[in-house]
């Protein structure tokens, strides 16, 4: 029977090392599973593919950094593990519906107004 604990080593690794270059084979090995077994179990437990989960974690961290730091979008992109700014922008806009710059401007202003 499949359990969340079967993929927990991968979840923990992603949480701690999301900014690094992580591969599915590396995650599968941490869980002592073949890549295909790992992909199947991960999807069953998490409702999305491992690399989609990694992307979501990276984007969530980037959103937090955009609102809580003065770092540039370029620096944040690199800090959360993106190799290219263009893929960061594309993924960010796909997830949040706005560019990182727009997100920062729109939501930081809303937060600051609410204080």
C-alpha positions as CSV (number, residue, x, y, z in Angstrom):
1,X,0.0,0.0,0.0
2,X,1.3,3.4,-0.9
3,X,2.1,5.9,1.8
4,X,3.2,9.5,1.9
5,X,6.3,8.3,3.9
6,X,7.5,6.5,0.7
7,X,8.2,9.9,-1.0
8,X,9.0,11.9,2.2
9,X,12.8,11.8,1.5
10,X,12.1,13.5,-1.8
11,X,9.7,16.1,-0.3
12,X,12.3,17.0,2.3
13,X,15.1,17.2,-0.2
14,X,13.0,19.6,-2.4
15,X,12.1,21.7,0.7
16,X,15.7,22.1,1.7
17,X,17.4,22.2,-1.7
18,X,14.8,23.7,-4.1
19,X,17.4,26.2,-5.4
20,X,19.7,23.4,-6.6
21,X,19.6,21.5,-9.8
22,X,17.4,18.6,-8.8
23,X,16.5,15.7,-11.1
24,X,13.8,13.0,-10.9
25,X,16.4,10.3,-10.9
26,X,18.1,11.9,-7.8
27,X,14.7,12.1,-6.0
28,X,13.8,8.5,-6.9
29,X,17.2,7.3,-5.6
30,X,16.5,9.1,-2.3
31,X,13.3,7.1,-2.0
32,X,14.9,3.8,-3.1
33,X,12.5,3.6,-6.1
34,X,12.9,3.4,-9.8
35,X,12.1,6.6,-11.7
36,X,8.8,5.2,-13.0
37,X,7.7,4.0,-9.6
38,X,8.7,7.3,-8.0
39,X,6.8,9.3,-10.6
40,X,3.7,7.2,-10.2
41,X,3.8,7.3,-6.3
42,X,4.6,11.0,-6.2
43,X,1.7,11.8,-8.5
44,X,-0.7,9.6,-6.4
45,X,0.4,11.3,-3.2
46,X,0.9,14.9,-4.3
47,X,-1.5,15.3,-7.3
48,X,1.2,16.6,-9.6
49,X,4.5,15.5,-11.2
50,X,7.7,15.9,-9.2
51,X,9.1,18.7,-11.4
52,X,5.8,20.6,-11.3
53,X,6.0,20.4,-7.5
54,X,9.5,21.7,-7.5
55,X,8.5,24.5,-9.8
56,X,5.6,25.4,-7.5
57,X,7.9,25.5,-4.5
58,X,10.4,27.7,-6.3
59,X,7.6,30.1,-7.4
60,X,6.1,30.3,-3.9
61,X,9.5,31.1,-2.5
62,X,10.0,33.8,-5.2
63,X,6.7,35.3,-4.4
64,X,7.6,35.6,-0.8
65,X,11.0,37.1,-1.6
66,X,9.4,39.6,-4.0
67,X,7.1,40.9,-1.2
68,X,9.6,40.7,1.7
69,X,13.0,41.7,0.2
70,X,14.3,44.5,-2.0
71,X,16.3,42.0,-4.1
72,X,16.0,42.4,-7.9
73,X,13.9,40.0,-9.9
74,X,17.1,38.6,-11.5
75,X,18.6,37.9,-8.1
76,X,15.4,36.2,-6.8
77,X,15.2,34.1,-10.0
78,X,18.7,32.8,-9.4
79,X,18.2,32.4,-5.7
80,X,15.2,30.0,-6.2
81,X,17.0,27.9,-8.8
82,X,16.2,29.3,-12.2
83,X,19.0,29.1,-14.8
84,X,17.4,31.6,-17.1
85,X,15.4,34.7,-16.3
86,X,13.1,34.0,-19.3
87,X,11.9,30.6,-17.9
88,X,11.4,32.2,-14.5
89,X,9.2,35.0,-16.1
90,X,7.3,32.4,-18.2
91,X,6.6,30.1,-15.2
92,X,5.8,33.0,-12.9
93,X,3.3,34.6,-15.2
94,X,1.7,31.2,-15.9
95,X,1.2,30.5,-12.2
96,X,0.3,34.0,-10.9
97,X,-1.2,35.6,-14.0
98,X,1.2,38.6,-13.8
99,X,4.9,39.2,-14.2
100,X,7.2,39.2,-11.1
101,X,7.5,43.0,-11.3
102,X,3.7,43.4,-11.5
103,X,3.2,41.0,-8.6
104,X,5.6,42.9,-6.4
105,X,4.1,46.3,-7.3
106,X,0.5,45.2,-6.9
107,X,0.7,43.1,-3.8
108,X,3.4,44.9,-1.9
109,X,1.4,48.1,-2.3
110,X,-1.8,46.4,-1.1
111,X,0.1,45.0,1.9
112,X,1.7,48.3,2.7
113,X,-1.7,50.1,2.4
114,X,-3.2,47.7,4.9
115,X,-0.8,48.5,7.7
